[in-house]
């Protein structure tokens, strides 16, 4: 609570030295280590707590979370699947599993199965749908309640910003802010909203009750089953109509969410079978990108200036699956002398960085052709790093969203691999909307071909940057 993490670590280690059989001490040590970004050590501490008390779902959840943060994805997924069998009624564990499946190359049927199971757990806690006093008067103004924990300098807030500025006359946007931090972005949106309630300290049922009291007609959850999300509020039916939008790339499985906003490219006809929600297709693209105010001028293409071709990805490292690393290895082999630049959260931690390098080498990527960068301090520094890229390589199965938009804005073409479900089709929607459909690959061979053809035309890369 006080943030004295090193002191807490010493205290827990001292306690373990006196009585190493108390699982709570190992769990406490794991928490202190996790918050110091000592992810592998934290995973060991949580594993020890589980060994002493295998019946604790809390220790299992903590262990899985540490493995995810350490980018030991395969181990985390195995543990979460094991946990779903051992603790089938634990909402938080099932939420971890459902969210993590988006990073796995699994079939849509498995995603839907686990989402339905999670939705059933929420429904059991929340109870039946209440009666609503909202009238069906077509002439009245509709109140739309926007629920999120990301009302600060976060992609969700930035994608929502243009919608606040261009709200139709017949709508009023009321924000339910569950954020743990607030900044200038919060203040800007707050001035544009018709109503703003800070609800981070309220329970899920209480937030839903407040939204019903406020007369919200349409409740829109912007987080889904992501970290810190308050999607559980939707289980308590905060409004006559419940909607999932923007922040989560799959079905919620929840009865309180009747609709999901997508488009015809992310979710073509037939996708309904993989959702518990009805699909509302907002064409041509369900996203509304606002160019960052901090964006520097577009820099010349390195290849066009004779500095060789640099491929890269600034996506969440959790998206760097073995399959996509093998695919990028093929791209590098097809373009002699090219390099790969990766940048992401956690790459400042030696163990995480070396784990990536080991995985890349196993996939066939020559270590001398790979450069790994940690995150930058400011948005301007982040966007300036695109000056080092010639071609961005999208991840698979979990496509980039903000990263794809940013790359295009900075003049960098993006090559994406089209998949079967929303999580693997966002890049398809974005590139079509930007008029760049030639960079969409139907299979891995085409992905390599597109990347190679772009790399073989330095002058064309230069023209893209200039235009």
C-alpha positions in Angstrom: 0.0 0.0 0.0 2.8 2.4 0.9 4.9 1.4 -2.1 7.9 0.3 0.0 8.4 -2.8 -2.1 12.0 -3.6 -1.4 11.3 -3.3 2.4 8.3 -5.6 1.9 10.4 -8.1 0.1 12.9 -8.2 2.9 10.2 -8.7 5.5 8.5 -11.5 3.6 11.9 -13.2 3.0 12.6 -12.9 6.8 9.3 -14.5 7.5 9.9 -17.4 5.1 13.2 -18.0 6.8 11.4 -18.5 10.1 8.5 -20.5 8.7 8.7 -21.5 5.1 5.5 -23.5 5.4 3.1 -20.6 5.4 1.8 -20.1 1.8 0.6 -16.5 2.6 4.3 -15.5 3.1 5.3 -16.8 -0.3 2.2 -15.1 -1.9 3.1 -11.8 -0.2 6.7 -12.1 -1.5 5.4 -12.8 -5.0 3.3 -9.7 -4.8 6.3 -7.5 -3.7 8.4 -9.0 -6.5 5.7 -8.6 -9.1 5.4 -4.9 -8.4 9.2 -4.6 -8.8 9.0 -6.2 -12.2 10.9 -9.2 -11.0 8.5 -11.4 -12.8 10.4 -14.7 -12.9 11.1 -14.5 -9.2 7.5 -13.6 -8.5 6.3 -16.7 -10.5 8.6 -18.9 -8.4 7.2 -17.4 -5.2 3.6 -18.0 -6.3 4.5 -21.5 -7.5 5.8 -22.3 -4.0 2.6 -20.9 -2.4 0.6 -23.2 -4.7 2.8 -26.2 -3.8 2.1 -25.7 -0.1 -1.6 -25.0 -0.7 -2.8 -26.5 -4.0 -6.4 -25.8 -3.1 -6.0 -22.1 -3.4 -7.4 -20.5 -6.5 -5.9 -17.1 -5.5 -2.3 -18.5 -5.6 -3.0 -20.1 -9.0 -4.3 -16.8 -10.4 -1.3 -14.9 -9.1 1.0 -17.5 -10.5 -0.6 -17.2 -14.0 -0.5 -13.4 -13.9 3.2 -13.5 -13.1 3.9 -15.9 -16.0 2.0 -13.6 -18.4 4.0 -10.6 -17.3 7.2 -12.6 -17.8 6.0 -13.4 -21.3 5.9 -17.1 -20.4 2.7 -17.4 -22.3 2.5 -21.1 -23.0 3.1 -21.9 -19.3 0.4 -19.4 -18.3 -2.2 -20.8 -20.7 -1.5 -24.3 -19.5 -2.0 -23.2 -15.9 -5.2 -21.3 -16.7 -6.7 -24.2 -18.5 -5.8 -26.5 -15.6 -7.4 -23.9 -13.2 -10.6 -23.7 -15.2 -11.1 -27.5 -14.6 -10.1 -27.4 -10.9 -12.0 -24.2 -10.1 -14.8 -24.0 -12.6 -16.8 -21.4 -10.6 -14.0 -18.8 -10.1 -15.0 -15.7 -12.1 -11.6 -14.0 -11.9 -9.7 -17.1 -13.1 -12.1 -17.7 -16.0 -11.8 -14.0 -16.9 -8.0 -14.4 -17.1 -8.4 -17.4 -19.3 -11.0 -15.8 -21.7 -8.8 -12.7 -22.1 -5.6 -14.7 -22.7 -7.2 -16.8 -25.4 -7.2 -13.8 -27.7 -3.4 -14.2 -27.9 -3.7 -17.9 -28.7 -4.1 -19.4 -32.2 -7.3 -21.3 -31.1 -10.5 -21.9 -32.9 -13.6 -19.6 -32.4 -15.5 -22.5 -30.8 -13.2 -22.7 -27.9 -13.3 -19.0 -27.4 -17.1 -19.0 -27.4 -17.2 -22.0 -25.0 -15.2 -20.3 -22.3 -16.9 -16.9 -22.8 -20.3 -18.6 -22.3 -19.1 -20.3 -19.2 -17.9 -16.9 -17.8 -21.1 -15.3 -18.8 -23.0 -18.0 -16.9 -21.0 -17.3 -13.7 -21.7 -13.5 -14.0 -25.4 -14.2 -14.5 -25.5 -16.5 -11.4 -24.2 -13.6 -9.2 -26.2 -10.8 -10.8 -29.7 -12.4 -10.9 -32.6 -11.7 -13.3 -33.0 -8.7 -15.5 -34.9 -5.9 -13.7 -37.8 -3.8 -15.0 -36.8 -0.4 -16.5 -38.7 2.9 -16.4 -37.3 4.2 -19.7 -39.9 5.2 -22.2 -39.9 4.4 -25.9 -40.7 8.0 -27.0 -38.8 8.3 -30.3 -38.6 12.1 -30.0 -36.8 12.3 -26.7 -33.0 12.5 -26.2 -31.3 9.2 -25.6 -28.8 8.9 -22.7 -25.8 6.7 -23.5 -23.7 5.6 -20.6 -20.0 4.9 -21.4 -18.3 2.6 -18.9 -14.5 2.3 -18.8 -11.4 2.3 -16.6 -9.4 3.9 -19.4 -10.4 7.6 -19.4 -6.8 8.9 -19.5 -3.9 8.9 -22.0 -4.9 5.5 -23.2 -5.9 4.2 -26.7 -9.6 3.7 -25.7 -9.9 7.4 -24.6 -8.2 8.5 -27.8 -10.4 6.5 -30.1 -13.5 7.8 -28.2 -12.4 11.5 -28.4 -13.7 12.3 -31.9 -17.1 10.7 -30.9 -17.4 13.1 -28.0 -16.7 16.1 -30.3 -19.3 15.0 -32.9 -22.2 13.7 -30.8 -25.5 13.9 -32.6 -28.2 16.2 -31.2 -30.4 13.3 -30.1 -27.8 11.8 -27.8 -26.2 12.7 -24.5 -23.0 10.9 -23.5 -22.7 10.1 -19.7 -19.3 8.7 -18.6 -18.9 6.2 -15.7 -15.2 6.6 -14.9 -13.6 3.6 -13.2 -10.1 4.8 -13.9 -7.3 4.6 -11.3 -5.5 7.6 -12.9 -6.6 10.8 -14.5 -4.8 13.4 -16.6 -5.3 16.1 -19.3 -7.1 13.6 -21.5 -9.6 13.0 -18.7 -10.2 16.7 -18.3 -10.7 17.3 -22.0 -13.3 14.5 -22.3 -15.0 15.5 -19.0 -15.7 19.0 -20.4 -17.4 17.4 -23.5 -19.6 14.9 -21.6 -23.1 15.6 -20.6 -22.4 13.8 -17.3 -19.4 12.3 -15.5 -19.4 10.0 -12.5 -16.2 8.6 -10.8 -17.2 5.1 -9.9 -13.9 3.3 -9.2 -14.7 2.9 -5.5 -18.2 1.5 -6.1 -19.1 -2.2 -6.5 -20.4 -3.6 -9.7 -24.0 -3.8 -8.5 -23.9 -0.2 -7.2 -22.6 1.2 -10.5 -25.4 -0.6 -12.4 -27.9 0.8 -9.9 -26.6 4.3 -10.4 -26.8 4.0 -14.2 -30.4 2.9 -13.8 -31.1 5.7 -11.5 -29.6 8.2 -14.0 -32.0 6.8 -16.6 -29.4 5.5 -19.0 -30.9 4.0 -22.1 -27.9 2.4 -23.7 -25.0 1.2 -21.6 -21.7 0.8 -23.6 -18.9 -1.2 -22.0 -15.5 -0.3 -23.5 -13.3 -2.8 -21.8 -14.6 -6.3 -22.1 -12.5 -8.9 -20.2 -9.3 -6.8 -20.1 -7.2 -5.9 -17.1 -9.0 -3.4 -14.7 -12.2 -3.5 -16.8 -15.6 -3.1 -15.1 -17.5 -5.3 -17.6 -19.0 -7.1 -14.6 -21.3 -4.1 -14.2 -23.1 -5.2 -17.4 -24.2 -8.4 -15.7 -26.4 -6.4 -13.4 -28.3 -4.9 -16.4 -27.5 -1.1 -16.0 -29.7 -0.2 -18.9 -32.4 -1.6 -21.2 -29.8 -2.0 -24.0 -26.2 -3.2 -23.3 -23.4 -2.9 -25.9 -19.8 -4.0 -26.1 -17.5 -1.7 -28.1 -13.9 -0.9 -28.9 -11.7 -2.2 -26.1 -12.2 -6.0 -26.4 -11.9 -8.1 -29.6 -14.3 -11.0 -28.9 -17.6 -11.9 -27.5 -18.2 -11.2 -23.8 -20.5 -14.2 -23.3 -22.7 -12.0 -21.1 -26.5 -11.9 -21.1 -26.3 -8.2 -20.1 -24.6 -7.3 -23.3 -27.1 -7.6 -26.1 -25.0 -6.0 -28.9 -21.5 -5.8 -30.1 -20.3 -3.0 -32.5 -18.1 -4.3 -35.3 -17.9 -3.8 -39.0 -18.4 -6.1 -42.1 -14.6 -6.7 -42.5 -13.8 -7.5 -38.8 -16.9 -9.7 -38.6 -18.3 -10.7 -42.0 -21.6 -12.5 -42.4 -21.6 -15.8 -40.6 -19.6 -14.4 -37.6 -22.8 -14.3 -35.6 -22.3 -18.0 -34.7 -19.3 -17.1 -32.5 -21.1 -14.5 -30.4 -23.7 -14.3 -27.7 -24.4 -10.8 -28.8 -26.1 -9.5 -31.9 -23.6 -7.8 -34.2 -24.1 -4.1 -35.1 -21.9 -3.5 -38.2 -20.7 0.1 -38.4 -19.3 0.3 -41.9 -16.9 1.0 -43.5 -14.8 0.8 -40.2 -15.9 0.5 -36.6 -12.9 2.6 -35.4 -12.4 6.4 -35.4 -8.7 7.3 -35.3 -7.6 10.6 -34.0 -4.0 11.5 -35.2 -1.9 12.1 -32.1 -1.2 15.8 -31.4 2.4 14.9 -30.4 3.2 13.3 -33.7 6.5 14.6 -35.2 6.9 15.2 -38.9 7.2 12.1 -41.1 10.8 11.2 -41.5 12.4 9.8 -44.7 12.4 6.1 -45.3 15.7 4.5 -44.2 15.8 2.2 -47.2 15.1 5.1 -49.6 18.2 6.8 -48.2 20.3 3.7 -48.8 20.5 2.5 -45.1 19.0 -1.0 -45.8 15.5 -2.3 -45.0 14.2 -2.4 -41.5 11.1 -4.3 -40.6 9.5 -3.9 -37.2 6.7 -4.2 -34.8 5.8 -2.0 -31.8 2.9 -4.2 -30.6 2.3 -5.6 -27.2 5.0 -8.3 -26.7 2.3 -10.8 -25.6 1.2 -10.8 -29.3 4.6 -12.1 -30.5 3.5 -15.7 -30.8 5.8 -18.5 -32.0 3.9 -18.6 -35.3 4.4 -14.9 -36.0 8.1 -15.1 -35.1 8.5 -17.9 -37.6 6.7 -15.9 -40.2 9.0 -12.9 -39.6 12.0 -15.2 -39.9 10.8 -16.1 -43.4 10.5 -12.5 -44.3 14.1 -11.8 -43.2 15.4 -14.7 -45.1 13.6 -13.5 -48.2 15.1 -10.0 -47.9 18.9 -10.4 -47.5 20.5 -7.8 -45.3 17.2 -6.7 -43.7 16.8 -6.2 -40.0 14.0 -6.5 -37.4 13.3 -3.9 -34.8 11.0 -4.8 -31.9 9.8 -2.4 -29.2 7.4 -3.0 -26.3 6.5 -3.0 -22.7 8.8 -5.2 -20.6 11.8 -5.2 -22.9 13.7 -3.1 -20.3 13.7 -6.2 -18.1 16.8 -8.4 -19.0 15.0 -11.8 -18.5 12.0 -10.8 -20.6 14.3 -9.4 -23.4 16.5 -12.5 -23.4 13.4 -14.8 -23.5 12.3 -12.9 -26.6 15.7 -13.3 -28.2 15.7 -17.0 -27.4 12.3 -17.5 -28.9 13.3 -15.5 -32.0 16.4 -17.6 -32.4 14.4 -20.7 -32.1 12.1 -19.4 -34.9 15.2 -18.9 -37.1 15.9 -15.2 -36.6 19.6 -14.4 -36.7 20.4 -12.6 -33.4 22.6 -10.2 -35.3 19.6 -9.0 -37.3 17.4 -8.4 -34.3 17.2 -5.2 -32.2 15.0 -5.0 -29.1 14.0 -1.6 -27.6 12.1 -0.8 -24.4 9.1 1.6 -24.4 9.9 5.3 -24.7 9.0 7.9 -22.2 6.6 10.1 -24.2 4.2 9.6 -27.1 6.3 11.9 -29.2 9.4 9.8 -28.6 7.4 6.7 -29.4 6.1 8.0 -32.7 9.5 9.4 -33.6 10.9 5.8 -33.4 8.8 5.0 -36.6 11.5 6.9 -38.4 13.7 3.8 -38.0 11.2 1.5 -39.7 10.6 1.0 -43.4 7.8 -1.6 -43.1 5.7 -2.6 -40.1 4.8 -6.3 -39.7 1.5 -6.9 -38.0 1.2 -9.6 -35.3 -0.9 -12.8 -35.5 -3.3 -14.1 -34.3 -3.9 -10.8 -32.4 -3.7 -7.9 -34.8 -2.5 -4.5 -33.8 -5.0 -1.6 -33.6 -3.4 1.6 -32.3 0.0 0.5 -33.6 -1.3 0.0 -37.1 -3.0 3.4 -37.1 0.2 5.1 -35.8 2.5 3.3 -38.3 0.3 4.4 -41.2 0.1 8.0 -39.8 3.9 8.1 -39.7 4.2 6.9 -43.3 5.1 3.3 -42.6 3.2 0.5 -44.6 1.8 -2.3 -42.5 1.6 -5.9 -43.7 -1.2 -8.0 -42.1 -2.3 -11.6 -42.2 -6.1 -12.0 -42.5 -7.6 -14.5 -40.1 -11.1 -15.9 -39.5 -12.3 -13.9 -36.4 -12.3 -10.3 -35.2 -9.0 -10.5 -33.3 -7.3 -11.5 -36.5 -9.2 -9.1 -38.8 -8.9 -5.6 -37.3 -5.8 -5.0 -39.6 -8.0 -5.9 -42.5 -10.6 -3.3 -41.7 -8.0 -0.6 -41.0 -6.0 -1.2 -44.2 -9.2 -1.2 -46.3 -10.3 2.0 -44.7 -6.9 3.6 -45.5 -7.0 2.4 -49.1 -4.1 0.0 -48.6 -5.8 -3.4 -49.3 -2.8 -4.6 -51.2 -1.0 -5.1 -47.9 -3.5 -7.7 -46.7 -2.3 -11.3 -47.0 -4.6 -14.2 -47.3 -2.0 -16.7 -46.2 1.6 -16.8 -44.9 3.2 -17.1 -48.4 1.4 -14.0 -49.5 2.5 -12.2 -46.3 6.1 -12.9 -47.1 5.6 -11.9 -50.8 4.0 -8.6 -49.9 6.7 -7.7 -47.4 9.4 -8.7 -49.8 7.9 -6.7 -52.7 7.7 -3.6 -50.5 11.3 -4.0 -49.4 12.4 -4.4 -53.0 11.2 -1.0 -53.9 13.0 1.6 -51.8 11.9 4.4 -54.1 8.3 3.4 -53.6 8.8 3.4 -49.8 10.2 6.9 -50.1 7.1 8.0 -52.1 4.8 6.6 -49.5 6.6 8.6 -46.8 6.5 11.8 -48.9 2.8 11.4 -49.7 
